[in-house]
Structure formats: structure tokens, C-alpha cells
Amino acid sequence: MKAWIPLILVLALGTAAQAHATCSYPRSPDAPPDGNTATRDQMIAAKHDFDRYNGEMNAYLDCLKLERDAAAPKDPAKLTPDEKKKSDEQLRIMDQKNNAAVDELQAVVGRFNEQLKIFKAKQQKQ
């Protein structure tokens, strides 16, 4: 019976590691409402959607970091030239995924912030 405990632990840890191996790219929110014509309720609803997206994107970026850390060779000096090339390419692709996600996050949230600024300016004039 005691022999099964380490085996079960190894299987559980392997399954947990596999579960972390797939990062889900979050769904982008719909376009923000036009700040010139939006109601307060529309802007609040959009803010909640953009906050959701921001949180999900940050979780995705954290997942990518975990994947990258797991994929990085523990001792690069022991790699053959082909293994090093493959590892470097894999890490480069992971870095590109990270950078593209950050760029999209900034652009999407930036569009909402532009409309929010317009909305607030319109509210102050009233």
C-alpha cells in the first residue's frame, strides 16, 4: 500500500503540470461605447468587461511566464547545438506570444480609456 503513495503523487503532479501547460488566450471585449453618446450605465458595463479582460489577460501572461520558465533549459551548456537551436527558437516564440499579448492589452484598454476620457469631458460640460 505504501508503494502506491509515491506513484499517486507522481501522477498527480504530472497531471497538474500538464494542466498548466495550456494557456487560454482571453476573449477581447467588444468595442467600447462611443464616449460622446454613451450612457453612464453603458460606460460602467464596458468598464466591467474591460476589467474582466485585463484580469484574464494578466492570468494568461502569468501562464506564459510559467510555460517559458518550464521550457528554459536547466543547464544550457549540456545541450547539443541542435537542441540549443530548438530551445532558443521555442523561447523566442514564447517571447513573441508574450509581447503580442501585452501590445494587444495596451491597445484594447487604451481604446476604452480614450472613450472614457471623452465621456468624462462631456459629463463635466453638462
C-alpha positions as CSV (number, residue, x, y, z in Angstrom):
1,M,0.0,0.0,0.0
2,K,2.8,2.4,0.9
3,A,4.3,1.8,-2.6
4,W,1.2,3.3,-4.2
5,I,1.5,6.7,-2.4
6,P,4.6,7.9,-4.3
7,L,3.2,6.7,-7.6
8,I,-0.1,8.5,-7.0
9,L,1.9,11.7,-6.1
10,V,3.9,11.5,-9.3
11,L,0.7,11.0,-11.4
12,A,-1.0,13.9,-9.6
13,L,2.0,16.2,-10.1
14,G,2.3,15.2,-13.7
15,T,-1.4,15.9,-14.3
16,A,-1.1,19.3,-12.6
17,A,1.9,20.3,-14.6
18,Q,0.0,19.2,-17.8
19,A,-2.9,21.4,-16.8
20,H,-0.6,24.4,-16.5
21,A,0.9,23.7,-19.9
22,T,-2.0,25.2,-21.9
23,C,-2.6,28.9,-21.6
24,S,-6.0,30.1,-22.8
25,Y,-6.0,33.4,-24.7
26,P,-8.8,35.6,-23.3
27,R,-11.6,36.8,-25.4
28,S,-11.3,40.5,-26.2
29,P,-14.2,42.7,-25.1
30,D,-16.5,44.3,-27.7
31,A,-15.6,47.8,-28.9
32,P,-16.1,50.4,-26.2
33,P,-19.2,52.6,-26.4
34,D,-18.8,56.0,-28.0
35,G,-17.9,58.4,-25.2
36,N,-20.0,61.2,-27.0
37,T,-23.2,59.2,-26.9
38,A,-22.9,56.5,-24.3
39,T,-24.9,56.5,-21.1
40,R,-23.4,56.1,-17.7
41,D,-24.7,52.6,-17.5
42,Q,-23.1,51.7,-20.8
43,M,-19.8,53.0,-19.7
44,I,-20.0,51.1,-16.4
45,A,-20.9,47.9,-18.2
46,A,-18.0,48.4,-20.6
47,K,-15.6,49.1,-17.7
48,H,-16.6,45.8,-16.1
49,D,-16.0,44.0,-19.4
50,F,-12.6,45.7,-19.8
51,D,-11.6,44.9,-16.2
52,R,-12.5,41.2,-16.8
53,Y,-10.4,41.2,-20.0
54,N,-7.5,42.9,-18.2
55,G,-7.6,40.3,-15.4
56,E,-7.9,37.4,-17.8
57,M,-5.0,38.7,-19.9
58,N,-2.8,39.1,-16.9
59,A,-3.6,35.5,-15.9
60,Y,-2.7,34.5,-19.5
61,L,0.6,36.4,-19.3
62,D,1.4,34.7,-15.9
63,C,0.7,31.3,-17.5
64,L,3.0,32.1,-20.4
65,K,5.7,33.0,-17.9
66,L,5.3,29.7,-16.2
67,E,5.5,27.9,-19.5
68,R,8.6,29.8,-20.5
69,D,10.3,29.1,-17.2
70,A,9.4,25.4,-17.5
71,A,10.7,25.3,-21.1
72,A,14.0,27.0,-20.3
73,P,16.9,24.5,-20.2
74,K,18.2,23.9,-16.7
75,D,21.8,23.6,-17.9
76,P,22.1,25.1,-21.4
77,A,25.8,24.1,-21.5
78,K,24.8,20.4,-21.8
79,L,22.7,20.9,-24.9
80,T,23.8,19.9,-28.3
81,P,23.9,22.6,-30.9
82,D,20.6,21.3,-32.4
83,E,19.0,21.2,-29.0
84,K,20.2,24.7,-28.2
85,K,18.8,26.0,-31.5
86,K,15.5,24.3,-30.9
87,S,15.3,25.6,-27.3
88,D,16.2,29.1,-28.4
89,E,13.5,29.1,-31.1
90,Q,10.9,27.8,-28.6
91,L,11.8,30.6,-26.1
92,R,11.8,33.2,-28.9
93,I,8.2,32.1,-29.9
94,M,7.1,32.3,-26.3
95,D,8.6,35.8,-26.0
96,Q,6.7,36.8,-29.2
97,K,3.4,35.5,-27.8
98,N,4.0,37.4,-24.6
99,N,4.9,40.7,-26.4
100,A,1.9,40.4,-28.8
101,A,-0.5,39.8,-25.8
102,V,1.0,42.9,-24.0
103,D,0.6,45.0,-27.2
104,E,-3.0,43.9,-27.6
105,L,-3.8,44.5,-24.0
106,Q,-2.4,48.0,-24.1
107,A,-4.3,48.8,-27.4
108,V,-7.6,47.4,-26.3
109,V,-7.6,49.1,-22.9
110,G,-6.2,52.3,-24.5
111,R,-9.3,52.5,-26.8
112,F,-11.6,52.2,-23.8
113,N,-9.6,54.8,-21.9
114,E,-9.9,57.2,-24.8
115,Q,-13.7,56.8,-24.9
116,L,-13.9,57.2,-21.1
117,K,-11.9,60.4,-21.3
118,I,-14.4,61.7,-23.9
119,F,-17.3,60.6,-21.7
120,K,-16.0,62.3,-18.6
121,A,-15.3,65.5,-20.5
122,K,-18.9,65.5,-21.9
123,Q,-20.2,65.0,-18.3
124,Q,-18.3,67.9,-16.9
125,K,-19.7,70.2,-19.6
126,Q,-23.3,69.4,-18.6
